[in-house]
Amino acid sequence: MFRYGDVVEIGPNARYIVGRPRDMEKKIADVANVVMYKSGSTLVVVDDGATPGFREYLNKAADQLKPFDKAVLIITHGHTDHTGNNGWIDTLGVPAMAYMSDHDVAMMRDQVGAFAPLVDAVRPFVPGLPAGKQFMEGMIAQFGELDLEMKSLTFFETLPLEEIEVGETIWNGWRLLDGDVFVLQSTGHTGGHVAVFFPAIRHLHLADETTSYYQAFLCGHAQLNLLTIERVAKAVKQGAVKSITDGHSFALRQGREAADYLDRLVYGALAFDAAILRVLRENPDGITVGNLSKQVGAAPELKDAPHGDADVKPNPLLQLMQVLNKVKELGIAVPDDAAGLLKFPR
């Protein structure tokens, strides 16, 4: 486990800049991990974290990879903890351009509007939870000054979509810098989410596809999230991927450790399904959302399941969001209040 601000060498021309977790009690914003890689004379930056203070560490890593005469920013998805320093790419003193998915740009520019409905969806079941807009305004304020806009931004969708092989796994995506960088569509965590692979060093950055075995703030597709994890696990076991990093677990995992971590996430997703279905079947006359969340949280199926994010178990709010997402995926109607019952379709 690394510390906040550490600049870790992944390879001779690659660095991993360590972010930090959110502290809800102290109102400290989370900062996503960043990867930098020098391709020829071009500095490639994958995400840029958030908060003005994090720029010190971005500059330190970039200095270690000098000289370079161009810079490319690849934004894995539009969440603030990954995009709060976007404008930093234009301070490097070299021509710079950025890439991201068109699916995520509106969310990037209006996090409150994007997330408020997700918070409001759980308010009936969480006494005292502020309205979604108020809750999210408080969360976003913790990041301090945001610098979201870049001088040059290209959407991946304007480029020809390619079929990309990583070992025996097949992806849709885009090759950049003459194939030195693979951008892989994953679209689990958000609708525009990408992972980034550097074939020369066989390193894959998964960003937020590993935040848990099942997404809480689900802005993408849960089944595609699981498919991404399964494919990467296969590529790691084949040796096509040597090492992995992600957005929030603050670790550089290689070989067997990486495969085991990914396998545990897959196991967790399957165990979560099993726990939800068992509890629902054991309550044929219905169960409240709160009781379902409590029983699933204590389910024996999930005893050994990881949660991503450095294996820190989610707080009750995130756990409730996970349960509600799964219930909706199963096609079960969600009641309007805490006293209403969830019932398995007959």
C-alpha positions in Angstrom: 0.0 0.0 0.0 1.4 3.4 -1.0 0.9 6.8 0.5 -0.9 9.9 -0.9 1.3 11.7 -3.4 3.8 8.8 -3.9 5.3 8.7 -7.4 5.9 5.0 -8.2 7.9 3.7 -11.1 6.0 1.2 -13.1 8.7 1.0 -15.8 11.5 3.2 -17.2 9.0 5.5 -18.8 6.0 5.0 -16.7 4.9 6.5 -13.3 1.9 5.9 -11.0 0.8 8.8 -8.9 -1.1 7.8 -5.8 -4.3 9.5 -4.8 -6.3 9.3 -1.6 -9.7 8.0 -0.3 -12.6 10.2 0.7 -13.1 10.9 4.4 -16.8 11.7 4.9 -16.4 12.6 8.5 -13.5 15.1 7.9 -15.0 16.3 4.6 -11.9 15.4 2.7 -12.5 14.8 -1.0 -11.1 11.7 -2.7 -8.4 11.9 -5.4 -8.1 9.3 -8.0 -4.8 7.6 -8.9 -3.0 8.8 -12.1 -0.7 7.0 -14.6 1.9 8.7 -16.8 3.8 7.1 -19.6 6.2 8.6 -22.1 5.7 7.3 -25.7 8.6 8.5 -27.8 8.6 12.2 -27.0 5.0 12.4 -26.0 3.9 12.4 -22.4 0.7 10.4 -21.9 -1.4 11.2 -18.8 -4.3 9.0 -17.7 -6.6 11.0 -15.6 -5.4 14.0 -13.5 -7.0 13.5 -10.0 -8.5 16.5 -8.3 -7.9 19.3 -5.9 -5.3 22.1 -6.5 -2.9 20.5 -4.0 -2.5 17.3 -6.1 -0.9 19.3 -8.9 2.4 19.2 -6.9 2.5 15.4 -7.4 1.5 15.6 -11.1 4.4 18.0 -11.7 6.8 15.8 -9.8 5.9 12.8 -12.0 6.0 14.8 -15.2 9.5 16.2 -14.3 10.8 12.6 -13.9 9.7 11.8 -17.5 11.2 14.9 -19.2 12.1 15.7 -21.9 8.9 15.5 -23.9 7.6 17.9 -26.6 3.9 16.9 -26.6 1.3 15.9 -24.1 -1.8 13.8 -24.3 -4.5 13.5 -21.6 -6.7 10.4 -21.6 -9.8 10.8 -19.4 -11.1 7.4 -18.3 -14.5 8.8 -17.3 -16.2 12.0 -16.2 -16.2 11.9 -12.4 -14.7 14.9 -10.6 -12.1 12.9 -8.7 -10.5 12.0 -12.1 -11.1 15.3 -13.9 -10.7 18.1 -11.4 -7.3 19.1 -12.8 -7.9 18.7 -16.5 -6.6 22.2 -17.2 -3.2 21.2 -15.8 -2.3 19.5 -19.1 -2.2 22.9 -20.7 0.4 24.2 -18.2 3.2 21.9 -19.3 4.6 24.3 -21.8 4.1 21.9 -24.8 1.3 21.3 -27.3 -1.4 19.3 -25.5 -4.6 17.5 -26.4 -7.1 15.5 -24.5 -9.4 12.6 -25.2 -12.6 11.3 -23.5 -15.9 9.8 -24.3 -18.7 12.0 -25.5 -21.0 9.9 -23.2 -19.4 11.4 -20.1 -18.7 15.0 -21.0 -22.1 16.3 -19.7 -21.7 14.4 -16.5 -18.2 15.8 -16.1 -19.4 19.4 -16.4 -22.4 18.9 -14.1 -21.7 16.4 -11.4 -24.5 17.7 -9.2 -27.1 17.2 -11.9 -25.7 13.8 -12.7 -25.6 12.4 -9.2 -28.5 14.2 -7.5 -31.1 11.7 -8.9 -29.1 8.8 -7.7 -29.0 10.2 -4.1 -32.7 11.1 -4.3 -33.5 7.5 -5.3 -32.3 6.3 -1.9 -33.6 9.1 0.3 -36.9 7.4 1.1 -34.9 4.7 2.9 -32.3 6.8 4.7 -33.8 9.0 7.4 -32.2 12.5 7.4 -30.4 12.2 4.1 -30.4 15.7 2.5 -32.0 16.2 -0.9 -29.8 15.0 -3.8 -28.8 18.5 -5.0 -27.9 19.7 -1.5 -25.9 16.5 -0.8 -24.0 16.6 -4.0 -23.2 20.3 -3.8 -21.6 19.6 -0.4 -19.6 16.7 -1.8 -18.4 18.7 -4.8 -17.4 21.7 -2.7 -14.9 19.4 -0.9 -12.7 19.4 -4.0 -12.1 23.1 -3.9 -11.4 24.8 -7.2 -12.1 22.7 -10.2 -10.3 23.1 -13.6 -12.3 21.0 -15.9 -11.8 22.6 -19.3 -9.0 21.9 -21.8 -7.9 23.9 -24.8 -8.2 20.8 -27.0 -10.6 18.0 -26.5 -11.4 15.1 -28.9 -14.1 12.6 -28.3 -13.1 8.9 -28.8 -16.3 8.4 -30.7 -15.0 10.6 -33.5 -12.2 8.1 -34.2 -12.7 4.8 -36.1 -13.6 2.1 -33.6 -11.1 -0.8 -33.7 -11.1 -4.4 -32.6 -8.2 -4.8 -30.1 -6.7 -8.1 -28.8 -5.0 -8.2 -25.5 -3.8 -11.8 -25.2 -6.8 -13.9 -26.1 -9.2 -11.2 -24.9 -11.0 -9.1 -27.5 -12.1 -5.5 -26.9 -13.5 -2.6 -28.8 -11.4 0.6 -28.6 -8.8 2.8 -30.1 -5.0 2.7 -30.7 -3.2 5.9 -30.1 0.4 7.0 -30.8 1.0 4.4 -33.5 -0.3 1.6 -31.2 1.8 2.5 -28.2 -1.4 3.1 -26.2 -4.6 1.0 -26.3 -7.8 2.7 -25.1 -10.3 -0.1 -24.3 -14.0 0.4 -24.0 -15.3 -0.9 -20.7 -18.4 1.1 -20.0 -19.2 -0.5 -16.7 -18.6 2.2 -14.1 -20.0 4.9 -16.5 -21.4 4.8 -20.0 -18.2 6.2 -21.5 -15.6 4.6 -19.2 -12.4 3.3 -20.7 -9.4 1.4 -19.5 -5.9 2.1 -20.8 -3.3 -0.5 -21.7 0.4 0.1 -22.5 1.5 -2.9 -24.6 5.3 -2.2 -24.4 5.3 -2.6 -20.6 2.1 -4.7 -20.4 0.5 -2.4 -17.9 -3.3 -1.9 -17.7 -5.0 0.9 -15.8 -8.6 0.0 -14.9 -9.6 3.3 -13.3 -12.9 2.8 -11.6 -14.0 -0.6 -13.0 -12.8 -2.1 -9.7 -14.4 0.2 -7.1 -16.5 -2.8 -5.9 -17.8 -6.2 -7.0 -21.1 -4.3 -7.8 -21.3 -0.6 -8.5 -23.1 1.7 -6.0 -23.2 5.0 -8.0 -24.1 3.0 -11.1 -23.7 5.3 -14.1 -22.9 2.5 -16.5 -23.7 -1.2 -16.9 -23.1 -3.7 -14.2 -22.8 -6.7 -16.5 -20.2 -4.9 -18.7 -18.3 -4.1 -15.5 -18.2 -7.8 -14.6 -17.2 -8.7 -18.2 -14.3 -6.2 -18.0 -13.0 -7.7 -14.8 -13.3 -11.3 -16.2 -11.4 -10.4 -19.4 -8.6 -8.6 -17.5 -8.2 -11.6 -15.2 -7.9 -13.9 -18.2 -5.3 -11.6 -19.8 -3.3 -11.4 -16.6 -3.2 -15.2 -16.2 -2.1 -15.6 -19.8 0.8 -13.1 -19.2 -0.6 -10.6 -21.7 -1.0 -8.1 -18.9 1.9 -8.0 -16.4 0.6 -5.4 -13.9 -2.6 -3.4 -13.1 -3.5 -0.3 -11.3 -6.9 1.3 -10.8 -8.5 4.5 -9.5 -8.8 4.0 -5.8 -7.1 0.9 -4.3 -3.7 2.6 -4.1 -1.7 -0.5 -5.1 0.4 -1.8 -8.0 -0.5 -5.4 -8.5 1.4 -7.8 -10.6 1.1 -11.4 -11.8 -0.7 -13.8 -9.4 -1.6 -11.0 -6.9 -3.4 -9.1 -9.7 -5.2 -12.3 -10.9 -6.3 -13.1 -7.4 -7.6 -9.6 -6.8 -9.6 -9.7 -10.0 -10.9 -13.2 -9.3 -12.1 -12.1 -5.8 -14.1 -9.3 -7.4 -15.7 -11.7 -9.8 -16.5 -14.0 -6.9 -17.9 -11.1 -5.0 -20.3 -10.2 -7.9 -21.6 -13.8 -8.0 -21.9 -14.0 -4.2 -23.8 -10.8 -4.1 -26.3 -12.2 -6.7 -26.7 -15.4 -4.6 -27.2 -13.5 -1.4 -29.9 -11.1 -2.8 -31.8 -14.0 -4.5 -31.6 -16.2 -1.4 -33.0 -13.4 1.0 -35.8 -12.6 -1.5 -36.8 -16.2 -1.8 -36.8 -16.6 2.0 -39.3 -13.7 2.3 -42.0 -14.7 -0.2 -44.5 -12.2 1.4 -42.0 -9.4 0.9 -39.2 -7.6 2.7 -38.5 -3.9 3.3 -35.5 -2.3 1.5 -33.8 -1.6 4.8 -34.1 -5.2 6.0 -33.0 -6.6 2.7 -29.9 -4.4 2.8 -29.1 -5.5 6.4 -29.5 -9.2 5.7 -27.4 -9.0 2.5 -24.7 -7.0 4.3 -24.5 -9.9 6.9 -24.9 -12.7 4.3 -22.5 -15.6 4.7 -22.1 -15.7 0.9 -20.3 -12.3 1.1 -18.1 -13.1 4.1 -14.9 -13.3 2.0 -16.0 -10.9 -0.8 -13.8 -7.9 -1.6 -15.1 -4.5 -2.1 -12.4 -2.9 -4.2 -11.3 0.5 -2.9 -8.5 -1.2 -0.9 -11.0 -3.7 0.4 -12.7 -1.1 2.6 -16.3 -2.2 3.0 -18.8 0.3 1.7 -20.7 2.5 4.2 -24.4 1.8 4.7 -25.5 4.3 2.1 -23.4 2.8 -0.6 -24.5 -0.7 0.4 -28.1 0.4 0.1 -27.4 1.8 -3.3 -25.8 -1.5 -4.4 -28.9 -3.4 -3.2 -31.3 -1.1 -5.0 -29.4 -1.3 -8.2 -29.5 -5.0 -8.1 -33.2 -5.1 -7.3 -33.9 -2.9 -10.3 -31.7 -5.1 -12.4 -33.9 -8.1 -11.4 -37.0 -6.2 -12.5 -38.5 -5.9 -9.0 -40.5 -2.8 -8.3 -39.1 -0.6 -5.6 -41.6 0.7 -3.0 -42.1 4.4 -2.5 -41.2 4.5 1.2 -39.3 2.6 3.9 -42.3 0.6 5.0 -43.1 -0.7 1.6 -42.2 -4.3 0.6 -40.0 -5.7 -2.1 -41.6 -8.9 -3.5 -40.1 -11.4 -5.9 -42.2 -11.6 -9.1 -44.3 -14.8 -9.1 
